[in-house]
Amino acid sequence: MKKLAHDKNIGSDEILELIKTFGQTWFSLDAFDKQTFDTTKQTAKKVKLESKKLYDDVLTLKQQLIAQKQTTELFAQEKEAGVFEGIFGNIMQTAFGKDVYPSIESKAAHLLYFVIKNHPFTDGNKRSGAFSFIRFLQKVGYDFRGKITPEALTAMALLIATSDPKDKERIIDLVILLLSNK
């Protein structure tokens, strides 16, 4: 792929390499347009995690960012006590004895979406949401490496932040798709 970045005369072999390398992209973009994402390859696993532990990790991030002079005390400060706990409780809820969000991917995608879109914090909702998403996956033992790069996480957070709330399900399905692809 390095040759492609410097060579302005791309031959048919290089074009075939691009098509092969990014082949899943063409299907995913088409599925997004048609709202037909295949989100069946999800991981059903009981998750035992407390919101307080996840929020404490967000506060550790806050202290690191403050130490690096990249944020202020307003970062990850709840607008109302218990809002983050409520979001976490929402993704962990059950109905009739079954998880409302039955997979790790679904829980993580909804956590990312709700923290960013519901603005539970005075400042830093995108950063807190992205961190909570990755930390949640890490704490439940989900291998996201190779699926979610820093650039992909940035793009997902910005997409969620700028999306129309009526597109919520499509955006969440996109996050699930990124997590589910092998």
C-alpha positions in Angstrom: 0.0 0.0 0.0 2.9 2.3 0.6 3.6 2.4 -3.2 0.1 3.7 -3.8 0.6 6.8 -1.7 3.5 8.0 -3.7 2.7 6.8 -7.2 0.4 9.0 -9.3 0.2 6.4 -12.1 -1.8 3.6 -10.5 -2.1 0.5 -12.6 -4.8 -2.2 -12.6 -3.0 -4.4 -10.1 -3.0 -1.5 -7.6 -6.7 -0.8 -8.2 -7.4 -4.5 -7.6 -5.4 -4.3 -4.4 -7.5 -1.3 -3.3 -10.8 -3.1 -4.1 -9.6 -6.2 -2.2 -8.4 -4.3 0.8 -11.4 -2.1 1.1 -14.0 -4.5 -0.3 -16.1 -4.6 2.8 -16.4 -0.8 2.7 -18.5 -0.9 -0.5 -20.9 -3.4 1.0 -21.1 -1.4 4.3 -21.8 1.9 2.5 -24.5 0.3 0.5 -26.0 -1.3 3.6 -26.0 2.1 5.4 -27.9 3.7 2.5 -30.4 0.8 2.5 -30.5 0.6 6.3 -29.8 -3.2 6.0 -26.7 -3.6 8.2 -26.0 -7.2 9.2 -25.6 -6.9 12.9 -26.1 -10.6 13.7 -22.5 -11.3 14.5 -22.7 -10.0 18.0 -21.3 -11.3 21.3 -23.9 -12.4 23.8 -22.2 -12.4 27.2 -23.4 -11.4 30.7 -21.7 -8.2 31.7 -21.0 -7.5 35.4 -19.8 -3.9 35.6 -20.8 -1.1 37.9 -21.4 2.5 36.6 -19.3 3.9 39.6 -16.2 2.0 38.5 -16.6 3.2 34.9 -17.2 6.8 36.1 -14.2 6.6 38.4 -12.1 5.7 35.2 -13.5 8.7 33.5 -12.4 10.8 36.5 -8.9 9.3 36.2 -8.9 10.4 32.5 -10.0 13.9 33.7 -7.1 14.1 36.2 -4.7 13.1 33.4 -6.0 15.7 31.0 -5.9 18.4 33.7 -2.3 17.5 34.5 -1.5 17.8 30.8 -3.4 21.2 30.7 -5.8 19.8 28.1 -9.0 20.4 30.1 -10.4 22.1 33.2 -12.4 21.0 36.2 -15.6 21.3 34.1 -14.6 18.2 32.2 -16.8 15.2 33.1 -18.6 17.2 35.7 -22.1 15.9 35.8 -24.8 18.5 35.2 -26.9 16.6 37.7 -25.8 13.9 40.1 -26.5 10.4 38.8 -26.9 11.2 35.1 -24.0 9.0 34.0 -25.2 6.3 36.3 -28.7 6.6 34.6 -27.1 6.2 31.2 -25.2 3.2 32.3 -28.3 1.7 33.9 -30.1 2.2 30.7 -27.7 0.1 28.7 -27.7 -2.6 31.4 -31.5 -2.8 31.9 -33.5 -5.9 31.4 -37.1 -6.5 30.5 -38.9 -9.7 31.2 -35.7 -11.3 32.4 -33.7 -10.5 29.2 -31.2 -7.8 28.5 -32.7 -4.9 26.5 -29.4 -4.5 24.7 -28.4 -8.2 24.5 -24.8 -8.0 23.2 -21.6 -6.4 24.3 -21.5 -4.6 20.9 -25.0 -3.2 21.4 -24.3 -2.1 25.0 -21.1 -0.4 24.0 -22.6 1.3 20.9 -25.5 2.7 23.0 -23.2 3.8 25.8 -21.1 5.8 23.2 -24.3 7.3 21.6 -26.0 8.2 24.9 -23.0 9.8 26.6 -22.3 11.9 23.5 -25.9 12.8 22.6 -27.5 13.2 26.1 -24.7 15.6 27.2 -24.6 14.4 30.9 -21.4 16.5 31.5 -20.8 20.2 31.5 -17.8 19.7 29.2 -16.1 16.8 27.5 -19.1 14.7 26.4 -17.4 13.4 23.2 -14.1 12.6 24.9 -15.9 11.0 27.9 -18.2 9.0 25.6 -15.3 7.8 23.5 -13.3 6.9 26.6 -16.2 5.2 28.3 -16.9 3.2 25.1 -13.3 1.8 24.9 -13.0 1.3 28.6 -16.3 -0.6 28.8 -15.1 -2.9 26.0 -11.8 -3.4 27.8 -13.4 -4.1 31.1 -15.7 -6.8 29.7 -12.8 -8.4 27.9 -13.9 -7.6 24.4 -11.0 -7.5 21.8 -11.6 -4.3 19.9 -8.1 -3.9 18.6 -7.9 -4.2 14.9 -11.6 -3.1 14.7 -11.6 0.3 16.3 -8.6 2.5 15.6 -8.1 5.9 17.3 -9.1 7.5 13.9 -12.2 5.4 13.7 -13.2 6.2 17.2 -12.7 9.9 16.5 -14.9 9.6 13.4 -17.6 7.7 15.2 -17.7 10.3 18.1 -17.9 13.2 15.6 -20.6 11.4 13.5 -22.7 10.8 16.6 -22.2 14.4 17.8 -23.3 15.9 14.5 -26.0 13.4 13.6 -29.7 14.0 13.6 -31.4 12.2 16.5 -33.8 10.6 14.0 -30.8 8.6 12.6 -30.0 7.1 16.0 -30.6 3.5 15.1 -28.6 3.8 11.8 -25.7 5.3 13.7 -25.8 2.7 16.5 -26.0 -0.1 13.9 -22.9 1.4 12.2 -21.0 1.2 15.5 -22.2 -2.3 16.0 -21.1 -3.2 12.5 -17.6 -1.8 13.1 -17.3 -3.9 16.3 -18.8 -7.0 14.8 -16.6 -7.2 11.7 -13.7 -9.6 12.0 
